């Protein structure tokens, strides 16, 4: 929901064009007839139902909403949304992207909302609209943005979300206004861990969901910097059974796409892991995934960072100067190590999202216990691996000693 125009394009080109997910009907709907979509029954307006306990939400996981009734997406009349936004007045415009414009509004209950309005000139927006309603009507988690409702009035297509007061992560990382306080190291870890929990929920769904558009502008923040993933128009159902991937046209945002997906169109859960690694790199460096204002050789963040990621002695060259040394050396090394594993060129070498969640939960807990140490000093008190009770923040039976990611 950033005011910056996020240019969505095929990886092979950088022209600004709507997201293309023409194959959504075959992949998203027919394949889910035997799971969550089928569980909705015949209700076409509710957008959710008790059947969510099957299919996508087959088992209860951390962060999943326990109050199903509060998550039912409602159908809005266009007049209601026009009133809520003062006829979509420009002063209420809070963002623009490939889908269309986003406005802040307020409904009768007094709740602040964000309304995403389909760009009627876009060729693929209606398909994205269907996928997003489908996804967010079926899936609910503390780290996914909540879909309040939708509107289909004539050619108008609008999505109504909870309002996220702090906007997107990119608003707090890049091009900060003078005098703006940058994100602290602990807050960056908090955002990374929360986003990882949201992605894990998608990957652990049945069938699994590949987000396909993970980037800093799609990570929204509440007043306490709790992150929520948004914009699911490019999401795809992942491979099931003996299948290793799904084949699709290459879509996403330049700088975030996994190399094997960009070259072959073969999409896997590990494609999301690469994108998550890019976001981690943005959090560590304070630099954009792709920045044309940089000189040649530094425009692509992953390319620029590669020499530093390969040498532990150079990790400090990656750190955002805005952090002013307010981080621990040990925590930085671990965070960079996780990032480097996510960015492995060979997809099979990348960790699972569950391993990433385990690692980031631990690093966040360590940062909360140890406080801030200037200049990457290692003189701060060493925090041992947390106990099972302490570390089991998500009601999971995880053991630090059994982590697949080792430091």
C-alpha positions as CSV (number, residue, x, y, z in Angstrom):
1,X,0.0,0.0,0.0
2,X,2.9,2.2,-0.6
3,X,2.4,5.5,-2.4
4,X,5.3,4.5,-4.6
5,X,4.3,2.8,-7.8
6,X,5.3,-0.8,-7.6
7,X,6.0,-1.9,-11.2
8,X,4.9,-5.4,-11.7
9,X,6.4,-7.1,-14.7
10,X,7.6,-10.3,-16.2
11,X,11.1,-11.0,-15.0
12,X,12.4,-10.8,-18.6
13,X,11.4,-7.2,-18.9
14,X,10.8,-4.2,-16.7
15,X,7.9,-2.5,-18.4
16,X,5.1,-1.4,-16.1
17,X,2.1,-3.6,-16.7
18,X,-0.6,-5.4,-14.6
19,X,0.2,-8.7,-13.0
20,X,-0.7,-11.6,-15.3
21,X,-2.2,-14.6,-13.7
22,X,-4.4,-15.8,-16.5
23,X,-4.0,-19.4,-15.5
24,X,-5.6,-18.9,-12.0
25,X,-8.8,-20.6,-12.9
26,X,-7.2,-23.9,-13.8
27,X,-4.8,-23.8,-10.9
28,X,-6.5,-22.1,-8.0
29,X,-10.1,-23.1,-8.4
30,X,-10.2,-26.6,-10.0
31,X,-7.3,-28.0,-7.8
32,X,-8.9,-26.7,-4.7
33,X,-12.4,-28.2,-5.4
34,X,-11.3,-31.2,-3.3
35,X,-10.1,-29.1,-0.4
36,X,-10.8,-25.7,1.0
37,X,-12.9,-24.2,-1.8
38,X,-15.2,-27.2,-1.8
39,X,-15.5,-26.9,2.0
40,X,-17.2,-23.5,1.5
41,X,-20.4,-25.1,0.4
42,X,-22.8,-23.1,-1.7
43,X,-22.4,-19.8,-0.1
44,X,-21.0,-17.3,-2.6
45,X,-21.1,-14.2,-0.5
46,X,-19.7,-15.3,2.9
47,X,-16.2,-15.9,1.6
48,X,-15.6,-18.4,4.4
49,X,-17.3,-21.1,6.5
50,X,-16.8,-23.8,8.9
51,X,-15.2,-25.9,6.1
52,X,-12.1,-23.8,6.6
53,X,-11.1,-26.4,9.3
54,X,-10.6,-28.7,6.3
55,X,-8.3,-28.2,3.3
56,X,-6.2,-25.1,3.6
57,X,-6.7,-24.9,7.3
58,X,-6.5,-28.6,8.0
59,X,-4.6,-28.2,11.2
60,X,-4.5,-25.4,13.8
61,X,-1.2,-23.5,13.6
62,X,0.4,-20.6,15.3
63,X,-1.3,-17.3,14.7
64,X,-4.4,-18.7,13.0
65,X,-7.5,-16.9,14.1
66,X,-9.7,-18.9,16.4
67,X,-12.8,-16.8,15.9
68,X,-14.0,-17.9,12.5
69,X,-17.1,-15.8,12.5
70,X,-15.2,-12.5,12.8
71,X,-13.3,-13.4,9.6
72,X,-16.2,-13.7,7.2
73,X,-15.7,-11.3,4.3
74,X,-18.8,-9.3,3.6
75,X,-20.2,-7.9,0.4
76,X,-20.2,-4.1,0.3
77,X,-22.4,-1.8,-1.8
78,X,-20.4,0.6,-4.0
79,X,-22.2,3.5,-2.4
80,X,-21.0,2.4,1.1
81,X,-17.4,2.5,0.0
82,X,-17.8,5.8,-1.9
83,X,-19.2,7.3,1.3
84,X,-16.4,5.8,3.4
85,X,-13.7,7.4,1.2
86,X,-15.6,10.7,0.5
87,X,-16.1,9.7,-3.1
88,X,-12.5,8.4,-3.4
89,X,-11.2,11.8,-2.7
90,X,-7.5,12.2,-3.6
91,X,-6.6,13.3,0.0
92,X,-7.6,9.7,1.1
93,X,-5.3,8.1,-1.5
94,X,-2.7,6.2,0.4
95,X,-1.1,4.0,-2.2
96,X,-0.9,2.9,-5.9
97,X,0.3,-0.3,-7.4
98,X,-0.2,-2.8,-10.3
99,X,-3.7,-3.6,-9.2
100,X,-4.9,0.0,-8.8
101,X,-5.3,2.6,-6.2
102,X,-5.7,2.2,-2.4
103,X,-7.8,4.6,-0.3
104,X,-8.2,5.0,3.4
105,X,-11.8,5.1,4.6
106,X,-14.1,4.6,7.6
107,X,-17.2,2.5,7.7
108,X,-20.3,3.0,9.8
109,X,-18.9,1.0,12.7
110,X,-16.1,3.5,13.0
111,X,-13.5,1.0,11.8
112,X,-10.7,2.4,9.7
113,X,-10.3,0.5,6.4
114,X,-8.1,0.4,3.3
115,X,-9.9,0.0,0.0
116,X,-8.1,-1.3,-3.0
117,X,-9.9,-0.3,-6.2
118,X,-9.3,-2.2,-9.4
119,X,-7.8,-0.2,-12.3
120,X,-10.5,-0.7,-14.9
121,X,-8.0,-0.2,-17.7
122,X,-5.9,-3.2,-16.5
123,X,-6.3,-6.4,-18.5
124,X,-5.6,-8.9,-15.6
125,X,-6.9,-7.1,-12.6
126,X,-10.2,-9.0,-12.5
127,X,-8.4,-12.3,-12.3
128,X,-6.1,-11.0,-9.5
129,X,-9.3,-9.8,-7.7
130,X,-10.8,-13.3,-7.8
131,X,-7.5,-15.0,-6.5
132,X,-7.2,-12.5,-3.7
133,X,-10.8,-12.9,-2.5
134,X,-10.4,-16.6,-2.7
135,X,-7.1,-16.7,-0.8
136,X,-8.0,-14.3,2.0
137,X,-11.5,-15.7,2.5
138,X,-10.0,-19.1,3.2
139,X,-6.9,-18.3,5.0
140,X,-6.5,-16.4,8.3
141,X,-3.4,-15.8,10.3
142,X,-2.1,-13.0,12.5
143,X,0.6,-12.3,9.9
144,X,-1.7,-12.2,6.9
145,X,-3.7,-9.0,6.2
146,X,-7.4,-9.4,7.1
147,X,-9.9,-9.1,4.2
148,X,-13.0,-7.4,5.6
149,X,-15.0,-7.5,2.4
150,X,-15.3,-6.8,-1.3
151,X,-17.5,-5.0,-3.8
152,X,-18.5,-6.2,-7.3
153,X,-20.7,-3.4,-8.7
154,X,-20.9,-3.4,-12.5
155,X,-17.4,-3.2,-13.7
156,X,-16.2,-2.0,-10.3
157,X,-14.0,-4.4,-8.3
158,X,-12.9,-3.3,-4.8
159,X,-11.3,-5.1,-1.9
160,X,-11.7,-3.9,1.7
161,X,-9.0,-4.6,4.2
162,X,-8.2,-3.8,7.8
163,X,-6.2,-0.5,7.8
164,X,-2.5,-0.9,8.6
165,X,-1.5,2.5,10.1
166,X,2.2,2.3,9.6
167,X,2.0,1.4,5.9
168,X,4.5,-0.9,4.3
169,X,8.0,-2.0,5.3
170,X,9.5,-0.2,2.4
171,X,8.2,3.1,3.8
172,X,10.4,2.6,6.9
173,X,13.5,1.3,5.2
174,X,14.1,3.4,2.1
175,X,14.3,7.1,1.2
176,X,13.6,8.3,4.8
177,X,12.7,11.9,5.4
178,X,15.3,13.9,7.3
179,X,14.7,13.4,11.1
180,X,12.9,10.1,10.6
181,X,13.9,7.5,13.2
182,X,15.1,4.4,11.3
183,X,14.0,0.9,12.3
184,X,16.0,-0.5,15.1
185,X,17.8,-3.8,14.8
186,X,15.3,-5.5,17.2
187,X,12.3,-4.1,15.2
188,X,13.8,-5.4,12.0
189,X,14.1,-8.9,13.5
190,X,10.6,-8.6,14.7
191,X,9.3,-7.8,11.2
192,X,11.4,-10.6,9.7
193,X,10.2,-13.2,12.2
194,X,6.5,-12.2,11.8
195,X,6.7,-12.3,8.0
196,X,8.3,-15.7,8.2
197,X,5.4,-16.9,10.4
198,X,3.0,-15.7,7.8
199,X,4.9,-17.4,5.0
200,X,5.1,-20.6,7.0
201,X,1.4,-20.6,7.4
202,X,1.0,-20.5,3.6
203,X,3.6,-23.2,2.9
204,X,2.1,-25.5,5.5
205,X,-1.5,-25.2,4.1
206,X,-3.0,-28.2,2.4
207,X,-2.4,-27.9,-0.4
208,X,0.6,-25.6,0.1
209,X,0.4,-22.0,-1.2
210,X,3.3,-20.3,-3.0
211,X,3.0,-16.6,-2.3
212,X,5.1,-15.6,-5.4
213,X,5.1,-11.8,-4.6
214,X,7.0,-11.5,-1.3
215,X,8.7,-8.0,-1.2
216,X,9.0,-5.2,1.3
217,X,6.1,-3.2,-0.2
218,X,3.8,-6.2,0.5
219,X,4.7,-6.4,4.2
220,X,2.3,-4.1,6.0
221,X,2.8,-2.9,9.6
222,X,0.4,-2.1,12.5
223,X,1.1,0.4,15.2
224,X,3.4,-2.0,17.0
225,X,5.4,-2.9,13.9
226,X,3.7,-6.3,13.7
227,X,3.9,-7.4,10.1
228,X,1.2,-8.8,7.8
229,X,1.7,-10.2,4.3
230,X,-0.6,-8.6,1.7
231,X,-1.4,-8.7,-2.0
232,X,-2.1,-12.4,-2.9
233,X,-3.1,-11.9,-6.5
234,X,-0.1,-13.8,-7.8
235,X,-0.4,-16.7,-5.3
236,X,-0.4,-20.2,-6.6
237,X,-1.2,-23.6,-5.2
238,X,2.0,-25.5,-4.8
239,X,3.0,-29.0,-6.0
240,X,1.3,-32.0,-4.3
241,X,2.0,-35.7,-4.4
242,X,5.0,-36.7,-6.6
243,X,5.1,-33.3,-8.3
244,X,8.2,-31.2,-7.6
245,X,7.0,-27.9,-9.0
246,X,4.2,-26.1,-10.8
247,X,4.9,-24.5,-14.2
248,X,3.6,-21.0,-14.8
249,X,4.5,-17.8,-16.7
250,X,7.2,-15.9,-14.8
251,X,5.7,-13.1,-12.8
252,X,6.8,-11.0,-9.9
253,X,8.9,-8.0,-9.1
254,X,12.4,-7.5,-10.5
255,X,15.1,-8.2,-7.9
256,X,13.0,-10.6,-5.8
257,X,12.5,-13.5,-8.2
258,X,14.4,-16.8,-7.7
259,X,16.9,-17.4,-10.5
260,X,15.6,-20.9,-11.4
261,X,12.0,-19.6,-11.6
262,X,13.1,-16.7,-13.8
263,X,14.9,-19.0,-16.2
264,X,12.5,-22.0,-16.3
265,X,9.1,-20.9,-15.0
266,X,9.2,-23.8,-12.6
267,X,7.7,-22.6,-9.3
268,X,8.4,-24.2,-5.9
269,X,8.1,-23.3,-2.3
270,X,11.8,-22.6,-2.4
271,X,11.1,-19.7,-4.9
272,X,9.4,-17.9,-2.0
273,X,12.5,-18.7,0.2
274,X,14.7,-16.8,-2.2
275,X,12.4,-13.8,-2.2
276,X,12.4,-13.9,1.6
277,X,16.2,-13.9,1.5
278,X,16.0,-10.7,-0.5
279,X,13.7,-9.1,2.1
280,X,16.1,-10.1,4.8
281,X,18.9,-8.5,2.9
282,X,16.9,-5.3,2.6
283,X,16.3,-5.3,6.3
284,X,20.0,-5.8,7.0
285,X,21.4,-3.3,4.5
286,X,18.7,-0.7,4.2
287,X,19.1,-0.9,0.4
288,X,16.4,-1.7,-2.2
289,X,16.3,-5.0,-4.1
290,X,16.8,-3.1,-7.3
291,X,17.8,0.6,-7.3
292,X,18.4,2.4,-10.5
293,X,19.8,5.4,-8.6
294,X,22.9,3.3,-7.7
295,X,25.9,3.0,-10.1
296,X,26.4,0.0,-12.3
297,X,27.2,-3.1,-10.3
298,X,25.3,-1.9,-7.3
299,X,21.8,-1.7,-8.6
300,X,20.9,-5.3,-8.0
301,X,21.1,-5.9,-4.2
302,X,21.9,-9.6,-4.4
303,X,24.7,-9.1,-6.9
304,X,26.2,-6.2,-4.9
305,X,26.1,-8.2,-1.6
306,X,27.5,-11.5,-2.9
307,X,31.2,-10.8,-2.1
308,X,30.2,-9.8,1.4
309,X,27.9,-12.8,2.0
310,X,30.8,-15.2,1.1
311,X,33.2,-13.8,3.7
312,X,32.3,-13.6,7.3
313,X,35.0,-10.9,7.8
314,X,33.0,-8.7,5.5
315,X,29.6,-9.1,7.0
316,X,29.8,-5.6,8.6
317,X,30.0,-4.0,5.1
318,X,26.4,-5.1,4.6
319,X,25.0,-3.3,7.6
320,X,22.7,-0.3,7.1
321,X,24.6,2.8,8.3
322,X,21.3,4.1,9.8
323,X,21.7,1.5,12.5
324,X,24.7,3.4,13.8
325,X,26.3,0.3,15.2
326,X,23.3,-0.6,17.4
327,X,23.3,-4.3,17.0
328,X,25.3,-7.3,18.4
329,X,28.0,-8.9,16.2
330,X,26.8,-12.4,17.0
331,X,23.2,-11.7,16.1
332,X,24.3,-10.0,12.8
333,X,26.4,-13.0,11.9
334,X,23.5,-15.3,12.4
335,X,21.1,-13.2,10.5
336,X,23.5,-12.9,7.6
337,X,24.1,-16.6,7.6
338,X,20.3,-17.3,7.4
339,X,20.1,-14.7,4.6
340,X,22.9,-16.3,2.6
341,X,21.2,-19.7,2.9
342,X,18.0,-18.3,1.6
343,X,19.8,-16.9,-1.4
344,X,21.5,-20.1,-2.5
345,X,21.4,-20.3,-6.3
346,X,20.5,-24.0,-6.1
347,X,16.9,-24.2,-4.7
348,X,17.5,-27.5,-2.9
349,X,20.2,-25.9,-0.8
350,X,17.8,-23.3,0.7
351,X,16.3,-24.0,4.1
352,X,12.6,-24.7,4.7
353,X,10.5,-21.9,6.0
354,X,10.0,-23.8,9.3
355,X,13.8,-23.7,9.8
356,X,13.9,-20.0,9.0
357,X,11.1,-19.4,11.5
358,X,13.0,-21.3,14.2
359,X,16.2,-19.3,13.5
360,X,14.5,-15.9,13.5
361,X,12.4,-16.6,16.6
362,X,15.6,-17.5,18.4
363,X,17.5,-14.4,17.2
364,X,14.6,-12.1,18.1
365,X,14.4,-13.7,21.6
366,X,18.1,-13.2,22.0
367,X,17.9,-9.6,20.9
368,X,15.1,-9.0,23.4
369,X,17.1,-10.5,26.2
370,X,20.5,-9.0,25.5
371,X,19.5,-5.5,24.6
372,X,21.5,-3.4,22.2
373,X,25.3,-3.5,22.0
374,X,27.0,-0.7,20.1
375,X,29.3,-1.2,17.2
376,X,28.6,-4.9,16.9
377,X,30.5,-5.5,20.1
378,X,30.6,-9.1,21.3
379,X,31.2,-8.1,24.9
380,X,27.5,-8.2,25.6
381,X,26.1,-11.0,27.8
382,X,25.8,-14.3,25.9
383,X,22.3,-15.6,25.8
384,X,22.2,-19.4,25.7
385,X,19.7,-21.2,23.5
386,X,16.2,-20.7,25.0
387,X,14.4,-23.5,26.9
388,X,11.7,-25.4,25.2
389,X,9.0,-23.5,27.1
390,X,10.6,-20.1,26.2
391,X,11.3,-20.9,22.6
392,X,7.9,-22.5,22.0
393,X,6.3,-19.2,21.2
394,X,4.1,-20.7,18.6
395,X,2.9,-23.9,20.5
396,X,5.4,-25.9,18.4
397,X,7.7,-28.6,19.7
398,X,10.9,-27.2,18.4
399,X,14.4,-27.8,19.9
400,X,17.2,-25.4,19.3
401,X,19.6,-28.4,19.3
402,X,17.7,-30.0,16.4
403,X,17.6,-27.0,14.2
404,X,18.3,-27.7,10.6
405,X,20.0,-24.3,10.4
406,X,23.2,-24.3,12.4
407,X,25.3,-21.3,13.3
